[in-house]
């Protein structure tokens, strides 16, 4: 049984993302954060805007803990050369 689900962001995810993105202990070793509410909302908006890009270069996903249906993190894939992307 898989324990994690990856899915694209939606507007309702901002609070769960902000819960970890605003915590100094969580973001200690990353280049961003701790986030303000505006920064978290802007991140979600940018992630969702990337869905419409063609060719798409960024894929951002939520990480959901399946058994609790709880958003616990995020991951992303950045394509450096979209010509190598398969349809």
C-alpha positions, 0 to 999 in steps of 0.5 A: 500500500502506498503511503504518499500521494502526489497531486497538483496544488489547489487554492485550498492548500495554502493553509496546510502549506503555510503551516510548514512554510512559516515554521523557522525550524522546517525551513532552516536549510532551504533558500526560502522562508519562513513565509508570510501568508502572502508569500505562501499564497503567491507560491500557490498561485505561481504553482497553479499558473504553471499548469497552463504553460506550454511547453510546461517546464515546472511541475509542483506537487503536494505530498499527501499522507494517504492514511490521514489525507493530510498535506505534509510537504511538496516536491517539484520537477523542473525541466531544463530542456522542454524539447526532451519532454515526451507528449 
